[in-house]
């Protein structure tokens, strides 16, 4: 089990990690042991002699932050308003900058459009990974998510995201309100 492997690696290096933190690290990265090993090293340097927490993993590991964005986009794609709203509120209450969160949602939908276009050309996840120069785990997740949308749906959503961006930049609304309205609108 990958969670136990993560815990053993941390302990062998003289550290400790909460079980939920080990799980987050394992599930957000997948089976790429070299990347997990690098993230463990980074977490141990950051934490020193303390126990690595779930919050530490979420803060320092880009794959964990990306996993939360995947979860939010999954909820949006499944029109699961309750889950999407909960994930959004959790990220905001953790102190995540709403502009950063919005930029990640825009990035995610831009990637979904690229993946959907490549998939429509008959490319599978490994080829998409090479074409977009991204880790195969991330490409696989994007490929799965892209199946939940048609290309016109993704283009409409992306257009709405751009309208939201303009609205915030011109002072018509604030980012937190816009994010909440966006989640409500995409899950109706």
C-alpha positions in Angstrom: 0.0 0.0 0.0 1.4 3.3 -1.1 0.4 5.2 2.1 2.4 2.8 4.2 5.4 3.1 1.8 5.3 6.9 2.2 5.2 6.6 6.0 8.1 4.2 6.0 10.2 6.5 3.8 9.6 9.4 6.1 10.4 7.3 9.2 13.5 5.9 7.7 14.8 9.5 7.3 14.0 10.3 10.9 10.7 12.1 10.4 7.1 11.4 11.1 3.9 12.0 9.0 0.2 11.9 9.8 -1.7 9.1 8.1 -3.9 11.6 6.3 -0.9 13.5 5.1 0.7 10.2 3.7 -2.6 9.4 2.0 -2.9 12.9 0.4 0.7 12.6 -0.9 0.1 9.1 -2.3 -3.2 9.8 -3.9 -2.3 13.1 -5.4 0.9 11.9 -7.0 0.1 8.3 -7.9 2.7 5.6 -8.4 5.6 7.8 -9.4 8.0 6.9 -6.6 10.7 9.3 -7.7 8.3 12.3 -7.5 6.9 11.1 -4.1 10.5 10.7 -2.9 11.4 14.2 -3.9 8.2 15.6 -2.2 9.1 13.7 1.0 12.6 15.2 1.0 11.1 18.7 0.5 8.5 18.1 3.3 11.2 16.9 5.7 13.4 19.9 5.1 10.5 22.2 5.7 9.1 20.5 8.8 12.4 19.7 10.5 11.7 17.5 13.5 7.9 18.1 13.6 5.3 15.8 12.2 4.3 16.4 8.6 0.6 17.3 8.5 -2.0 17.2 5.7 -1.8 21.0 5.6 2.0 20.8 5.0 1.4 18.5 2.1 -1.3 20.7 0.7 0.9 23.8 1.1 4.1 22.5 -0.4 3.2 19.8 -2.9 1.9 21.2 -6.2 0.4 17.8 -7.0 -1.8 18.0 -3.8 -3.0 21.5 -4.8 -3.7 20.2 -8.3 -5.6 17.3 -6.8 -7.9 19.7 -5.0 -8.5 21.6 -8.3 -9.2 18.2 -10.0 -11.8 17.5 -7.3 -13.4 20.9 -7.7 -13.5 20.5 -11.5 -14.8 17.0 -11.1 -17.6 18.3 -9.0 -18.3 21.1 -11.5 -18.3 18.6 -14.4 -20.7 16.3 -12.6 -22.9 19.2 -11.8 -22.5 18.4 -8.1 -23.1 21.9 -6.7 -22.9 20.8 -3.1 -19.5 19.2 -3.4 -18.2 22.0 -5.6 -19.4 24.7 -3.1 -17.9 22.8 -0.2 -14.5 22.4 -1.9 -14.5 26.1 -2.9 -15.4 27.2 0.6 -12.7 24.9 2.1 -10.1 26.4 -0.2 -11.2 29.9 0.6 -11.3 29.2 4.4 -7.8 27.7 4.2 -6.7 31.2 3.1 -6.2 30.3 -0.6 -6.1 33.5 -2.6 -9.4 33.7 -4.6 -7.5 35.0 -7.6 -5.1 32.1 -7.5 -8.0 29.7 -7.2 -9.7 31.3 -10.2 -6.5 31.2 -12.2 -6.2 27.4 -11.5 -9.8 26.9 -12.6 -9.2 28.8 -15.8 -6.0 26.8 -16.4 -7.8 23.5 -15.7 -10.6 24.3 -18.2 -8.0 25.5 -20.8 -6.2 22.1 -20.4 -9.5 20.3 -20.6 -10.1 22.0 -23.9 -6.7 21.0 -25.2 -7.1 17.4 -24.0 -10.6 17.2 -25.6 -9.3 18.5 -28.9 -6.4 15.9 -28.9 -8.8 13.1 -27.8 -11.1 14.0 -30.7 -8.1 13.4 -33.0 -7.9 9.9 -31.6 -5.1 10.5 -29.2 -5.1 8.6 -25.9 -3.7 9.7 -22.5 0.0 8.7 -23.1 0.1 10.6 -26.4 -1.6 13.6 -24.8 0.9 13.5 -22.0 3.7 13.8 -24.6 1.9 16.4 -26.7 1.2 18.7 -23.8 4.5 17.9 -22.0 2.9 17.0 -18.7 3.2 14.1 -16.3 1.3 11.0 -17.4 -0.7 10.9 -14.1 -2.0 14.5 -14.7 -2.7 13.7 -18.4 -4.6 10.6 -17.4 -6.8 12.6 -14.9 -7.4 15.3 -17.5 -8.3 12.7 -20.1 -10.9 11.2 -17.7 -12.3 14.6 -16.8 -12.6 15.6 -20.4 -14.9 12.7 -21.1 -17.5 14.4 -18.9 -17.8 17.4 -21.3 -18.5 18.0 -24.9 -16.1 20.5 -26.6 -18.9 23.1 -27.0 -19.7 22.8 -23.3 -16.0 23.4 -22.5 -15.9 26.4 -24.8 -19.0 27.9 -23.2 -17.6 27.4 -19.7 -14.3 29.0 -20.8 -16.1 31.9 -22.3 -18.0 32.4 -19.0 -14.7 32.3 -17.1 -13.3 35.0 -19.4 -16.4 37.1 -18.8 -16.0 36.7 -15.1 -12.3 37.7 -15.4 -13.3 40.9 -17.2 -16.1 41.6 -14.6 -13.6 41.4 -11.7 -11.0 43.5 -13.5 -13.4 46.2 -14.3 -14.7 46.3 -10.8 -18.2 45.1 -11.6 -17.8 42.3 -9.0 -15.3 40.9 -6.5 -13.5 37.6 -7.0 -15.0 35.7 -4.1 -18.5 36.5 -5.1 -17.7 35.6 -8.7 -16.3 32.2 -7.7 -19.4 31.4 -5.8 -21.6 32.5 -8.6 -19.5 30.6 -11.1 -19.9 27.4 -9.0 -23.6 27.9 -8.7 -24.0 28.6 -12.5 -21.9 25.7 -13.6 -23.7 23.2 -11.4 -27.3 24.1 -12.3 
